[in-house]
Amino acid sequence: MSDFDAHLLIVDDDERIRTLLQKFLIRSGFLVTAARDAAHARRILTGLDFDLIVLDLMMPGEDGLALTRALRETSAVPILLLTAKGETGNRIEGLEAGADDYLAKPFEPRELLLRINAILRRMPEVPADETGPKVLMLGPIRYDTERGEMWQGEELVRLTATEILLMKIFAASCNEPISRARLVEELGRDRGQAQERAVDVQITRLRRKIESDPKQPRYLQTVRGAGYMLAPE
């Protein structure tokens, strides 16, 4: 996907910030639609598809965290949360709700642009390895490496943008440990312990979709001192 054909939805109850972000991102080459609150965003989403949602966390009525959880029930659209809360616990809460990234206010517009572009770069279709298996079996779960889709029986398991990329990374190196530092790099994140902790949160969320007992993982294993490893049947 080219950054310049991406359609973004900005959701923020502060009209000044909403307008500034919309103008800045349009100048940066994006198609941008804006919503004043969660209810407005829901109405827009019934008729339009977006490549990424920039969502304010603290809004009156339904807040950004609740909207993120609701969207994750039906959609894998990437979500970048904006909030004045910068504590680690709040970041983790946002990631656990299904957000792909988190940016604390105040922020430089340039940093927002870099984070948006980093998320969008995770999304291009990756050609399947013609020499590898097309389908990986994880107990009752099957993962189609060519389509990047996960199924449980006839039901599609919805994955976030970050989870899609994690599965592609693991599927390309089955039965080989991948370090947290490498996962941070592959996900296009800045290095550091905070980002490695964010990867741990994403792994926990992915295990809930793969494992019958996420606390005793059979397929997405922790390899002590080495990282994480996908071990399909």
C-alpha positions as CSV (number, residue, x, y, z in Angstrom):
1,M,0.0,0.0,0.0
2,S,1.3,3.4,-0.8
3,D,1.1,5.9,2.0
4,F,-0.4,8.4,-0.4
5,D,-3.5,6.4,-1.2
6,A,-4.3,5.5,2.4
7,H,-7.6,6.7,3.9
8,L,-7.4,7.7,7.5
9,L,-10.2,8.3,10.1
10,I,-9.4,10.9,12.8
11,V,-11.6,10.6,15.9
12,D,-11.1,13.4,18.5
13,D,-13.7,15.5,20.4
14,D,-11.3,18.5,20.5
15,E,-12.3,20.4,17.3
16,R,-9.0,22.4,17.2
17,I,-6.8,19.3,17.4
18,R,-9.1,17.4,15.0
19,T,-8.9,20.2,12.4
20,L,-5.1,20.6,12.8
21,L,-4.5,16.9,12.4
22,Q,-6.8,16.6,9.4
23,K,-5.0,19.5,7.6
24,F,-1.6,18.2,8.5
25,L,-2.3,14.7,7.3
26,I,-4.0,15.9,4.1
27,R,-0.8,17.9,3.3
28,S,1.2,14.8,4.0
29,G,-0.7,13.0,1.2
30,F,-3.4,11.1,2.9
31,L,-7.2,11.0,2.3
32,V,-8.6,12.0,5.7
33,T,-12.1,11.8,7.2
34,A,-12.8,13.3,10.7
35,A,-15.3,12.3,13.4
36,R,-16.1,14.3,16.6
37,D,-16.8,11.4,18.9
38,A,-17.3,7.6,19.0
39,A,-20.9,7.7,17.9
40,H,-20.0,9.9,14.9
41,A,-17.2,7.5,14.0
42,R,-19.5,4.5,14.2
43,R,-21.9,6.2,11.7
44,I,-19.0,6.9,9.3
45,L,-17.7,3.3,9.6
46,T,-21.0,1.8,8.5
47,G,-20.4,3.3,5.0
48,L,-16.7,3.6,4.6
49,D,-13.6,1.4,5.0
50,F,-10.4,2.9,6.3
51,D,-6.7,1.9,6.2
52,L,-6.0,3.3,9.7
53,I,-7.9,5.0,12.6
54,V,-6.2,7.7,14.7
55,L,-8.4,7.6,17.9
56,D,-8.3,9.9,20.9
57,L,-8.6,7.8,24.1
58,M,-10.3,10.4,26.4
59,M,-13.6,11.4,24.9
60,P,-17.0,12.0,26.5
61,G,-19.5,9.2,26.2
62,E,-17.9,6.1,24.7
63,D,-14.2,6.6,25.1
64,G,-11.5,5.4,22.7
65,L,-10.6,2.3,24.7
66,A,-14.2,1.1,24.6
67,L,-14.5,1.9,20.9
68,T,-11.2,0.0,20.2
69,R,-12.6,-3.1,22.0
70,A,-15.8,-2.9,20.0
71,L,-14.1,-2.4,16.7
72,R,-11.8,-5.4,17.4
73,E,-14.9,-7.7,17.5
74,T,-15.6,-7.1,13.8
75,S,-12.5,-5.4,12.2
76,A,-8.8,-5.7,11.9
77,V,-8.3,-2.0,10.8
78,P,-5.1,-0.6,12.4
79,I,-5.7,1.7,15.3
80,L,-3.3,4.3,16.7
81,L,-4.4,5.7,20.1
82,L,-3.8,9.3,21.2
83,T,-4.0,10.3,24.8
84,A,-2.7,12.6,27.5
85,K,-2.0,9.6,29.6
86,G,1.5,8.4,29.1
87,E,2.0,5.9,31.9
88,T,3.1,2.4,31.0
89,G,-0.1,0.9,32.4
90,N,-2.3,3.0,30.1
91,R,-0.2,2.1,27.1
92,I,-0.5,-1.6,28.0
93,E,-4.3,-1.2,28.5
94,G,-4.6,0.3,25.0
95,L,-2.5,-2.4,23.4
96,E,-4.5,-5.1,25.2
97,A,-7.7,-3.6,23.9
98,G,-6.4,-4.2,20.4
99,A,-4.6,-0.9,19.4
100,D,-1.6,-1.3,17.2
101,D,0.3,1.7,18.6
102,Y,0.1,4.4,21.2
103,L,1.2,8.1,21.2
104,A,0.9,10.3,24.3
105,K,0.0,14.0,24.1
106,P,1.5,16.4,23.6
107,F,3.3,15.1,20.5
108,E,5.0,16.5,17.4
109,P,2.9,16.0,14.2
110,R,6.0,14.6,12.6
111,E,6.2,11.8,15.1
112,L,2.5,11.0,14.4
113,L,3.3,10.9,10.7
114,L,6.2,8.5,11.3
115,R,4.1,6.2,13.4
116,I,1.3,6.1,10.9
117,N,3.7,5.3,8.1
118,A,5.3,2.6,10.2
119,I,2.0,0.9,10.7
120,L,1.0,1.2,7.1
121,R,4.3,-0.3,6.0
122,R,3.4,-3.5,8.0
123,M,0.4,-4.1,5.8
124,P,1.7,-4.9,2.3
125,E,1.0,-8.3,1.0
126,V,4.0,-10.6,1.4
127,P,4.5,-13.2,-1.3
128,A,4.2,-16.7,0.0
129,D,7.3,-18.9,0.3
130,E,6.7,-21.3,-2.6
131,T,8.8,-23.9,-0.9
132,G,7.0,-23.8,2.5
133,P,3.7,-25.1,3.6
134,K,0.6,-23.1,2.6
135,V,-1.3,-24.0,5.7
136,L,0.0,-24.3,9.3
137,M,-2.1,-26.3,11.8
138,L,-2.2,-25.1,15.4
139,G,-4.5,-27.6,16.9
140,P,-8.1,-26.6,15.8
141,I,-6.6,-23.4,14.3
142,R,-5.3,-23.3,10.8
143,Y,-3.3,-20.5,9.4
144,D,-3.2,-19.8,5.6
145,T,0.3,-18.4,5.0
146,E,-0.6,-17.3,1.5
147,R,-3.6,-15.3,2.4
148,G,-2.5,-14.3,5.9
149,E,-5.8,-15.6,7.3
150,M,-6.5,-17.6,10.5
151,W,-9.5,-20.0,10.7
152,Q,-11.1,-22.1,13.4
153,G,-13.3,-24.5,11.6
154,E,-15.4,-22.3,9.2
155,E,-15.0,-19.2,11.4
156,L,-12.5,-16.6,10.5
157,V,-10.4,-15.5,13.4
158,R,-10.0,-11.7,13.2
159,L,-6.4,-10.5,13.6
160,T,-5.2,-7.0,14.2
161,A,-2.6,-5.5,11.8
162,T,0.2,-6.2,14.3
163,E,-1.0,-9.8,14.8
164,I,-1.1,-10.3,11.0
165,L,2.5,-9.2,10.8
166,L,3.6,-11.3,13.8
167,M,2.0,-14.4,12.2
168,K,3.9,-13.7,9.0
169,I,7.2,-13.3,10.8
170,F,6.7,-16.5,12.8
171,A,5.4,-18.5,9.9
172,A,8.5,-17.7,7.9
173,S,10.7,-19.1,10.7
174,C,8.7,-22.0,12.1
175,N,10.3,-23.9,15.0
176,E,13.0,-21.3,15.2
177,P,13.2,-18.9,18.2
178,I,12.9,-15.2,17.4
179,S,14.2,-12.7,19.9
180,R,12.1,-9.9,21.3
181,A,14.6,-7.4,19.9
182,R,14.2,-8.8,16.4
183,L,10.4,-8.7,16.7
184,V,10.6,-5.1,17.7
185,E,12.7,-4.4,14.6
186,E,10.5,-6.4,12.3
187,L,7.4,-4.5,13.6
188,G,9.1,-1.2,12.7
189,R,9.3,0.0,16.3
190,D,12.0,1.9,18.1
191,R,14.3,-0.2,20.2
192,G,14.0,-0.3,24.0
193,Q,12.6,-2.2,26.9
194,A,9.2,-0.4,26.6
195,Q,8.8,-1.7,23.0
196,E,9.9,-5.2,24.0
197,R,7.2,-5.1,26.7
198,A,4.7,-4.0,24.1
199,V,5.7,-7.0,22.0
200,D,5.0,-9.2,25.0
201,V,1.5,-7.7,25.2
202,Q,0.9,-8.5,21.5
203,I,2.1,-12.0,22.0
204,T,-0.3,-12.5,24.9
205,R,-3.2,-11.3,22.8
206,L,-2.2,-13.5,19.9
207,R,-2.0,-16.6,22.2
208,R,-5.6,-16.0,23.3
209,K,-6.6,-16.6,19.7
210,I,-4.3,-19.6,19.1
211,E,-4.0,-21.5,22.3
212,S,-6.6,-23.6,24.2
213,D,-4.7,-22.6,27.3
214,P,-2.8,-19.3,26.7
215,K,-1.1,-19.6,30.1
216,Q,0.4,-23.0,29.0
217,P,1.1,-22.3,25.3
218,R,1.6,-25.2,23.0
219,Y,2.1,-23.5,19.6
220,L,3.4,-20.0,20.3
221,Q,6.1,-20.9,22.8
222,T,8.4,-18.9,25.0
223,V,12.0,-20.1,24.6
224,R,13.9,-19.0,27.7
225,G,16.8,-16.7,26.8
226,A,16.0,-16.8,23.1
227,G,12.5,-15.2,22.6
228,Y,9.3,-16.7,21.1
229,M,8.8,-19.6,18.6
230,L,5.9,-20.8,16.5
231,A,5.7,-24.6,16.7
232,P,2.9,-25.9,14.4
233,E,1.9,-29.5,14.2
